[in-house]
């Protein structure tokens, strides 16, 4: 959510920032609704003051036994009550219309985010690792099915497209990956492990900018809960409606959870295999910081995600997303893309974003500085570290052998009872 005071004070700067995201905005309509809301609020307050004064005068008139004056004042009070209700309705109506506009506008990009139309405008920051030379690389689906441990047909019979059944060593590998990632983030990077709800209410989905704009991308139960599309929804909502103490910041949370996405609008994209599914596991990182520390925290979080890829010996690159490819709630995003031999390209495996105070304003998450008056909105950050299914895909493809077996990265072997190869 945007700061209406900031828009009021610098409307053209707001328009220019959204223009970088190729989004025209009628700032005059926003300012008009803001003015109408504030005018109605002022008139309501004046009417309330008049009502209070008249109510007090009624008692004084009765004490003087001036019944005529008391009756007149009671009529005035009734008229003011009606005016208060009318002004309140005007305020609520203008406020609702204003919020309906603001809540559908994305976050403003940071100054160092490159301008661009789409992913072609993204900027490569760095690369790590050298892709292995693999003659005629097979994709992960061919490898998994060849091992008899990846069953798309069974998943389709019970659930339809975009699901998979993992068996035996691959099921164990998936479980091991989640444990491996969580252990590094908690034991080395200082994140607190959380086991959060997988179902959330509207407020949590709204606070993490998934509602109302992205409702079609989520699954909803018949009794009104939303299945989380990412643990970001649950982890960030831990500070919803809270006033934190400055000395407790930063807060760093991590969780490995199933995630559920309808993949609306992705028809025809990555239909085969595990790249884009309705249900998958992901390890999520969330940080809550004071505003002046969020830029450094963003770099730190991205490095935490990179650590996982480096330990697993998976070549990757870090991309700085342009304005046209950045997520709705982000002011700056780094994507990590892992090398997939079968596609001869890098594919996203992690996205780490600094949301500034955008989510905090939606969920009223604030903090109090020591010795200062008033409260400030925190900054929230989130990142995948990593998507477990895509990491499994990358291991299968990058560590495949000519005979169809797959070598286990050395860092994972302690989590698999010393297993060195799946064959």
Secondary structure, 3 states (H helix, E strand, C coil): CCCHHHHHHCHHHHHHHHHCCCCCCCHHHHHHHHHHHHHHHHHHHHHHHHHHHHHHHHHHHHHCCCHHHHHHHHHHHHHHHHHHHHHHHHHHHHHHHHHHHHCCCCCCCCCCCCCCCCHHHCEEEEEECCCCCCCCCCCHHHHHHHCCCEEHHHHHHHHCCCCCEECHHHHHHHHHHHHHHHHHHHHCCCCEECCCCCEECHHHHHHCCCCCCCHHHCCECCCCCEECCCCHHHHHHHHCCCEEEHHHCCEEEEEEEEEECCCCCCCCCCCCCCCCCCEEEEEEEEEEECHHHHHHHHHHHHHHHHHHHHHCCCCEEEEECCCCCCCCCCCEEEEEEEEECCCCEEEEEEEEEECCCHHHHHHCCEEECCCCCCCEECEEEEEEEEEHHHHHHHHHHHCECCCCCEECCHHHHHHHCCCCEEC
